[in-house]
């Protein structure tokens, strides 16, 4: 039996609420805003995925804290 696994980072806003996630896949890093039905894209590196997620947050939002789960 094989168990598929992936790595996910949860992005927390300044008030501690979840603002999004980044999931590592064989194709890259997928950024998704919390509550969205689709991802905002797949990116080649974690840093680019973080920047993309932050860019899709409301104007003036602080840089999220990313925690691996």
Backbone torsions as a table, in degrees:
resi	resn	phi	psi	omega
1	UNK	NA	132.0	180.0
2	UNK	-109.2	136.1	178.8
3	UNK	-112.4	120.4	177.7
4	UNK	-77.4	139.7	177.6
5	UNK	-136.8	155.8	174.7
6	UNK	-145.4	164.7	178.8
7	UNK	-104.4	137.6	178.6
8	UNK	-131.4	139.6	173.6
9	UNK	-114.8	133.5	177.5
10	UNK	-101.2	133.2	179.8
11	UNK	-98.7	125.2	-179.9
12	UNK	-110.5	134.2	177.4
13	UNK	-78.4	-180.0	-175.5
14	UNK	-63.0	-24.6	179.3
15	UNK	-94.5	6.8	177.5
16	UNK	88.3	0.8	179.5
17	UNK	-86.0	152.2	178.8
18	UNK	-72.4	127.6	179.6
19	UNK	-111.8	-11.5	178.9
20	UNK	172.2	-178.1	178.3
21	UNK	-140.7	158.4	170.8
22	UNK	-131.5	128.0	-179.6
23	UNK	-117.9	131.0	176.9
24	UNK	-85.1	129.2	176.8
25	UNK	-129.8	171.0	176.2
26	UNK	-60.4	-23.8	-178.8
27	UNK	-88.2	-12.9	-178.2
28	UNK	144.2	-152.4	-176.9
29	UNK	-113.8	122.3	-177.0
30	UNK	-100.0	120.6	178.5
31	UNK	-97.8	136.6	178.4
32	UNK	-139.7	131.6	175.2
33	UNK	-77.7	140.7	179.5
34	UNK	-54.9	132.4	177.4
35	UNK	84.4	-6.2	-179.3
36	UNK	-79.5	148.4	179.4
37	UNK	-84.9	-16.4	178.8
38	UNK	-135.7	156.7	177.7
39	UNK	-74.4	164.1	177.1
40	UNK	-90.2	-10.5	175.6
41	UNK	152.0	171.1	176.1
42	UNK	-112.9	132.7	-171.9
43	UNK	-125.7	153.5	-174.0
44	UNK	-73.3	-25.4	-179.1
45	UNK	-134.7	160.7	177.9
46	UNK	-62.6	-40.6	-178.4
47	UNK	-63.1	-40.3	178.4
48	UNK	-67.3	-39.9	178.3
49	UNK	-63.2	-40.8	177.6
50	UNK	-62.7	-45.6	-179.8
51	UNK	-62.7	-40.7	179.0
52	UNK	-64.1	-43.3	179.1
53	UNK	-62.0	-46.4	-179.9
54	UNK	-61.2	-39.3	-179.2
55	UNK	-64.8	-23.6	-180.0
56	UNK	-92.4	-0.6	176.1
57	UNK	-80.4	164.5	178.8
58	UNK	-56.8	149.3	179.9
59	UNK	-53.3	135.2	178.5
60	UNK	84.6	0.3	-179.5
61	UNK	-66.3	139.6	175.9
62	UNK	-66.2	159.3	175.2
63	UNK	-64.9	128.5	-178.3
64	UNK	-69.4	160.1	172.3
65	UNK	-95.8	126.9	-178.0
66	UNK	-102.6	128.2	178.9
67	UNK	-125.6	128.5	178.4
68	UNK	-74.1	137.4	178.5
69	UNK	-124.6	NA	NA
